[in-house]
Amino acid sequence: MRDSKRLLSIFRALSESRQQALLDYAEFLAAKEGGEPAAEAPAEPLPIPRPEQENVVKAIQRLMQTYPMLERNRIFHEASAQMTRHLIHGVTASEAIDELERIFARHYELHVEARNQDTQA
């Protein structure tokens, strides 16, 4: 209860744009709590197109749906870094999302390589 009052007090003291950034980050953290992918995850990425207008949180959610075979915990640190670059350091959403796309694609390539090594062993 004490933490929620403190959080509300901090939230109210922020500018409107910072309040939105805090809400975006809270949504990002909540999405991370979703757990691990299902055991029957597809082997290939799902064809979910990138919308013209997308915020960083929605991009992370889309990429997690696109790559359900990846372990979220392995990507979380790098995705968090992109969220921080966007919210704190002023990197545009588009630039952060471009980097997130590269991160997820790289992790998928590593996933495929590991899967191929497992089948060859």
C-alpha positions as CSV (number, residue, x, y, z in Angstrom):
1,M,0.0,0.0,0.0
2,R,2.8,2.4,0.9
3,D,4.6,1.7,-2.4
4,S,1.4,2.4,-4.4
5,K,0.9,5.8,-2.7
6,R,4.5,6.7,-3.4
7,L,4.2,5.7,-7.0
8,L,1.0,7.7,-7.4
9,S,2.7,10.7,-5.8
10,I,5.7,10.4,-8.2
11,F,3.3,9.9,-11.1
12,R,1.3,13.1,-10.3
13,A,4.6,15.1,-10.0
14,L,5.6,14.2,-13.6
15,S,4.8,16.1,-16.8
16,E,2.1,14.6,-19.0
17,S,4.7,13.2,-21.4
18,R,6.7,11.6,-18.6
19,Q,3.5,10.2,-17.2
20,Q,2.8,8.5,-20.5
21,A,6.4,7.2,-20.6
22,L,5.9,5.7,-17.1
23,L,2.7,4.1,-18.2
24,D,4.4,2.7,-21.3
25,Y,7.2,1.2,-19.2
26,A,4.7,-0.2,-16.7
27,E,2.9,-1.9,-19.6
28,F,6.2,-3.3,-20.9
29,L,7.0,-4.8,-17.5
30,A,3.5,-6.2,-17.2
31,A,3.9,-7.9,-20.6
32,K,7.1,-9.4,-19.4
33,E,5.2,-11.1,-16.6
34,G,3.3,-13.1,-19.2
35,G,5.5,-16.2,-18.7
36,E,7.3,-18.5,-21.1
37,P,6.0,-19.5,-24.5
38,A,3.7,-22.5,-24.9
39,A,5.4,-25.9,-25.5
40,E,3.7,-26.1,-29.0
41,A,5.3,-22.9,-30.3
42,P,5.6,-22.7,-34.1
43,A,9.1,-23.3,-35.5
44,E,8.9,-20.3,-37.8
45,P,8.2,-16.6,-37.0
46,L,4.5,-15.6,-37.4
47,P,3.9,-13.1,-40.2
48,I,2.6,-10.2,-38.1
49,P,3.2,-6.9,-40.0
50,R,4.6,-3.8,-38.4
51,P,2.0,-1.1,-38.2
52,E,2.9,2.4,-39.5
53,Q,2.3,4.0,-36.1
54,E,3.5,1.8,-33.2
55,N,4.9,2.6,-29.8
56,V,7.9,0.7,-28.3
57,V,5.7,-1.3,-25.9
58,K,3.4,-2.4,-28.7
59,A,6.4,-3.3,-30.8
60,I,7.8,-5.5,-28.1
61,Q,4.4,-7.2,-27.7
62,R,4.1,-7.7,-31.4
63,L,7.6,-9.2,-31.6
64,M,6.9,-11.5,-28.7
65,Q,3.9,-12.7,-30.7
66,T,5.9,-13.0,-33.9
67,Y,8.6,-15.1,-32.2
68,P,6.7,-17.2,-29.7
69,M,9.4,-19.8,-29.8
70,L,12.0,-17.5,-28.1
71,E,12.5,-17.4,-24.4
72,R,11.5,-14.0,-23.2
73,N,14.0,-13.9,-20.3
74,R,16.8,-14.2,-22.9
75,I,15.5,-11.1,-24.7
76,F,14.3,-9.1,-21.8
77,H,17.6,-7.3,-21.0
78,E,18.2,-6.1,-24.5
79,A,14.5,-5.1,-25.0
80,S,14.7,-3.2,-21.7
81,A,17.8,-1.4,-22.9
82,Q,15.9,-0.2,-26.0
83,M,13.0,0.9,-23.9
84,T,15.4,2.9,-21.7
85,R,17.1,4.4,-24.8
86,H,13.7,5.5,-26.0
87,L,12.2,6.8,-22.7
88,I,15.3,8.2,-21.0
89,H,17.7,9.1,-23.8
90,G,15.3,10.4,-26.3
91,V,15.9,7.8,-29.1
92,T,12.9,7.9,-31.4
93,A,10.4,5.1,-31.2
94,S,11.1,4.2,-34.8
95,E,14.8,3.8,-34.2
96,A,14.2,1.8,-31.0
97,I,11.7,-0.5,-32.8
98,D,14.2,-1.0,-35.7
99,E,16.8,-2.2,-33.2
100,L,14.2,-4.4,-31.5
101,E,13.5,-6.0,-34.8
102,R,17.2,-6.8,-35.2
103,I,17.4,-8.1,-31.7
104,F,14.5,-10.5,-32.1
105,A,15.8,-11.6,-35.5
106,R,19.3,-12.3,-34.1
107,H,17.8,-14.3,-31.2
108,Y,15.7,-16.3,-33.7
109,E,18.8,-17.1,-35.7
110,L,20.6,-18.3,-32.5
111,H,17.5,-20.4,-31.7
112,V,17.6,-22.0,-35.1
113,E,21.3,-22.7,-34.8
114,A,20.8,-24.3,-31.4
115,R,17.9,-26.4,-32.6
116,N,20.0,-27.6,-35.6
117,Q,22.9,-28.5,-33.4
118,D,20.5,-30.5,-31.1
119,T,19.2,-32.5,-34.1
120,Q,22.7,-33.2,-35.3
121,A,23.9,-34.4,-32.0
